[in-house]
Structure formats: structure tokens, C-alpha cells
């Protein structure tokens, strides 16, 4: 296994900061090295400098996005940060008078927060038109969000009534999972 030098770490540290604004502390050196080792091996390269050059080159294709997917940590769950949902409900939605409500979930990760917002909008706005744009730096987690399938252990803060109204519980081979109802997926 190749060892990542301090200078190689700085290359990845800088590119992630420049692209995503993520400041990888020196303490993340081992994490970055271990996460990228599989890609280094996949391309049969001898060191991380070669991998970096490959990922940044035209022949690297989607390898730069692979680095972003690997080095971004995506922590999310349904109704995370309850105070934010209270604020949205009590300060913004109660005063909303326009015909169409649009919201951008900028770091939507695998979609749990965006789908939580969708449930709240459906409950509060009723028949009014609304939409949510969910984006993330990681294409890997966005693909999971598009599918809208989650494990049951992700619902700690999800109200049972909302679960029954907006989700479909998995059966047989999908037991232990649930899916966001299709009309709410993005």
C-alpha cells in the first residue's frame, strides 16, 4: 500500500478546498489516504501524485468527481435540525402568500432533509404549488436521493403519521426499508 506524503496530502487538501470549500485538517491525512488508496490501486498507479495528475487530466474522465464523492462526508437524516423545520413552518410558511413556493436544499446529501421539507410543505401548503431543488457536490449521494429508498433505522425523528402518509414500507426482499412515495421523489 502506497503511503501519502505530506505534499500529496496538500494537493488533495487544496483541490477539495478550491472546489467545495471543505477545509481538510491535517488530522484527516490518514482518512484521505485510506479513502483514496482504492482508486490508486484501481488505476494501478504507484503513488498519490500520479493519481492526482491522472484525476486532473483530460484522460481522467470522471475521476475528479470520484475524488469529491469519496472525500465528502454526508451526514443527514429525516427532520435533522428540528429548529430549522420549526422556523420554516412558523416564520416562513405561515406568512407565505404567493402562489408558488420554491426552496433550494443546497447540500441535500442523500435526500432525507429535502424529503423532510417536502413532507412539511405538503402538510402546510396543501394544494398550493411548491417545488424543491436538491443539489449536492457528491453525485453518488444524489443518485441515492433520486431513488428515495432508505433503511428504517433512518426515521428516528420522522413522525409516524408522516411516515404512513408519504412513505411506502418495504415487504419481502425490501423488509427493513421504505421508499418515499413516487409523487414526492425528485
N, C-alpha and C positions, 0 to 999 in steps of 0.2 A: 504494500500500500504506500502510495506517494505521500510525503509529508508536505503540507502547505507552508511555505516560507512566510515570514512577516511581510515581505514585499508583495508576494502573491495575494495575501490576505488584503492588503491595501488596495490592490486592483479591484477586487470584488466589492470591497467596502465602498470605494469611490463610485463605482458604476451603479450600485444599488442606491446610494445616496443621491446621485445625479438624476437617476430615473424615477425613483419613488419617494425620495425624501426620508428614507429609512436610514438612521444612523446606527450602524452595526458597531457596538462597542468592542474593544479589544477582547473582552471576555467571551465574545461569540466566535473567536477564531476556531476553536475545536468544532463547534456546531457547523460553521460554514464548510470547513474541511471535510467533515464526515458526510454532510448532505451532498456535496459536490463530487465526492470520490466515485460514486456510482456512474456519474456522467463521464468522468475522466476515464474510467475503466471501459465504459460502453464504447467510447471512441478510440480506445487503445492508445491513449496518449501517456507520455512519461511523466509529465508534471503539470501543475495548475497553470503555469504561464502559457504552455501550449494550448491547454483547454480554453483559457481566456481569449487567446488570439483566434482560435477556431470559432468560438461563440460570437466574437465581434466581427468576423469576416463575412463576406457575402456568401461563401460556401457553407457557413454555419446554419443557414436557414432559420428555423425556429428555436435554435439553441439559446439565444438570449432570453426569449420568453420562458424557456425551461428554467433558466437561472432564476428569473423573477418568481416563477411558481415555487421553486424549491426553497428560496431564501425568505419568502414572505410567510409570516405566521398568521393564520386566520382563526381567531377565536371569536365564536359567535354562538348564540343560542336564542331560542324564542323569547321575546319580551325582555331581552337583556337591557339593562339600564332603565328600570321602571319609571324613574323620574322623567326621563325623556318622553316616554309614552304619555305620562300624565300631562306634561307640558303641551305636547302635540294635541291631545284631546281637549284640555281645559283652556288653553291660551290661544291656540290657533284654530282648531276645527270649530269650536263653539262660536267663533266670530266670523267664520268663513261665509261669505255671501255670494261669491261668484258662481258661475255655472260649472266650472271645470277646475278641479284641484289636481295639480301635478306636483310630484315630490321626487327628489333625486336621492337615492341611497348610494352615496359615493363609494364607500368601502363595504359593499354588501356581502362580501365573502361568499359563503355557500348558500346565502339567501334567507336564513332564519329571521334576521331583522327586517328585511324587506317584506317577507310574508307576514310577519307580525304587524307591520304597518298596514299591509293590505287588509288584514282582518279588522283592524281598528277603523280604517277608512270605510270598509263595507258596513260596519256596525253604526258608525256615527253619521256618515253622509247618506246612507240609504241609497236612493235611486239617483242621486247626483252623480255626474260623471267624474271619474278620477283615474289617474294613472301613476305608476311608479316606474322610474328608470333605475335599474340596479346595475352598478358598474363595479369593477374591481381590477386591480393590476394583474391578478392571477387568473388566467384563462381556465385553469384546472378547477378552481372553486366555482367559477361562473357556470361551467358545464353542470356541476352538481346542482347549482341553484335552478338552472333551467329545467332539470328533471323534477325537482321538488319532492324528492324522496329522502326521508330521514328515519333514523332509529328512534324508537320510543323513549330511550333514555334522554332525548334532547328536549323533552316537554315539561321540565320542572316548573317553569313559570307560565306555561300555557294553560289558560282556563279550560276546564273540561267542556264547557258549553261551546267555546270557540273551536275546540278540537273536533267535537261532533259535527259542528256546522260547516267547517271549512276544510276538513281533512277526511281522508279515507283510510281506515285501518287495514293493514295487510293481513292476509289469511294464507294458509298453507305455506308455500315456499317463501312468502313475504311476511310471515308471522314475526312480530317484533319490530316491524317497520310501519310507517304511514306515509301517505302521499298527500300533498296539497291538492285540493280539488282542481281539476283542469282549468276551469274558468278563471282561476286566480294565479296560475303559473305564468311565468314570463319567458 
